[in-house]
């Protein structure tokens, strides 16, 4: 969604300049037929609909077609690059700089709120349009069919066209025959030119770009040019002698009010005054006027829908400003150019940090080398480059104090006062794509995120890069295409987790399965990176991508070795027991076949049972916590488990047994939404909902024996606490 919103924002910003150009060109063409002004709006529609274009030396666009970088949320210094220095400087000064002591970039919150507002606006406009369309459709049921696609409807003050595939013309019931003739010719011209479809499509585009006031202006001006050009077409067909009569017919309708509101499937004849004035002043244009108008419109359309040459390189610079100011923009940017910009942006964050009482007097890039080149993530290659850099402050003492106050990880490199970036997340790696021969910068990753391993191997760095792209919405949340299986399993703590399995090499019965990622009960996803050690299977193969690893295992399986990899449940058992160190039986696995990434991303629900051994602690507003001593609630249906713990089923008191070998407790956190259920003594064994206060008082009423409670959690929070009936 972030990528979609930013793409729409970029298209809307670019369209602003196109709209202003079209308005200016309309003034030049005011003596030309209005059809030429009408055609010009196609360039605006193109910019608002298509996120791509072509480069041309004839481009009239004075700005970067992608002023807001797609990865602005992850930039060290968020900046736009419109190509207009004054605009860039004004906007960039207002953008929030990230606080290096905080994990979330403030601009991410801005973009999230913008997405919510944008979607709400689209929903409101579409809902309103649907409602008005339904109301109008019901009203049209009373129209009288006269001929072909023509209907008369009493009570309407102005004619209009309604419909898409089979458009119908609706006329007021009390118009004269002469007025009827002119109006029908006008409406039939609309239908012949597909204006009813064009205006519907333009309205839908307006709904997407509703936040842009210039798009609203463009929509109304386009509608005006549509009507005026249609009037001129009627005059051209019937001759200029009808101007007075045609104007009189419009004047008779001028007292009417439009009745179709915001219905996108119908449009009436507005702007009567402007149309009459245009009709009365209409003259058949001279041939040379038409030729000049054609040339102007053709040149303008090419210039407005094309991007300036070299603009694609600008798209790759997510930080913008500094490269432009240093005169690099417009040239072919190299990895070295981007690396220098990256260092400048990082230092800008440090220098603007809290209590930053120092200045950087020198910088050095000490290492810049290519690590990997991945060919299979996209239709184009992606590279990782290892970068190391250092900088020298004017006062090492002040720098140490300032940087320490904002939790920046750093080390003093030597006595000369050089400082190196030092992070527990590993070293920095710059990401570049190669849709073209020149690189495009896609951000920075650290080679150890603390969750999905580190970048010591090619496969490890490939995983970290995939995580980076998935978070930006550039890759789907699945590593391998094809069929997937989600397998749920319990941990020894009672927490429910799940695996996502796929076939990385060969699909079908002959393909091996692998665990590509797993999720714990809190909803945290862990990507699996194969431990790349194939020396036993392929001598000399000590490093490579994950797919290289699985290809070797696939070949091994096809030769008759380790055929258990063909069974997804066996693969799950091996991963859980050996990879995660859990003791799970095959019977405890819950597979879901023909699943997808969306199924896996649904956080699993975990079930616990035990004794509440602490009071509720209200550590912060809206939340509470408590401890639970977990137990096993065993009945006669658990014969195997009873046998395993050496309990005679015939000796079970009242048909159940509480197994509690350990007295350690588990910590849980609930919210104001947590549901509390206790046994209703008036109803036997049924439960009733109570408030937290009532539940607390209920617990205090027990003295000798406190019953166990069943706890349901999802995403790390307690969904419900329910009393277990004890016979």
Secondary structure, 3 states (H helix, E strand, C coil): CHHHHHHHHHHHHHHHHHHHHHHHHHHHCCCCCHHHHHHHHHHHHHHHHCCCCEECCCCCCCCCCCCECCCHHHCCCCCECCCCHHHHHHHHHHCCCCCCCCCCCHHHHHHHHHHHHHHHHHHHHHHHHHHHHHHHHHHHHHCEEEECCEEEECCCCCCEEECCCCCEEEEECCCCHHHHHHHHHHHHHHHHCCHHHHHHHHHHHHHHCCCCHHHHHHHHHHHHHHHHHHHHHHHHHHCHHHHHHHHHHHHHHCCCCCCCCCCCCEEECCCHHHHHHHHHCCCCCCHHHHHHHHHHHHHHHHHHHEECCCHHHHHCCCCCHHHHHCCCCCCCCCHHHHHHHHHHHHHHHHHCCCCCCCCEEEEEEEEEEEEEEECCCCCCEEEEEEEEEEEEECCHHHHHHHHHHCCCCEEECCCCCEEEECCCCCCEEEEEEECCCCCEEEEEEECECCCCCECCCHHHHHHHHHHHHHHCCCCCCCCCCCCEEEEEEECCCCCEEEEEEECCCCCCCCCCCEEEEEECCCCCEEECCCCCCCCCCCCCCCCCCHHHHHHHHHHHHHCCCCHHHHCHHHHHHHHHHHHCCCCCCHHHCEEEEEECHHHHCCCCEEEEEEEECCCCEEEECCEEEEEEEECEEEECCCHHHHHHCCCCHHHCHHHEEEECCCCCEEEEEEEEEEEEEEECHHHCCCEEEECHHHHHHHHHCCCCCCCCEEEEEECCEEEEEEECCCC
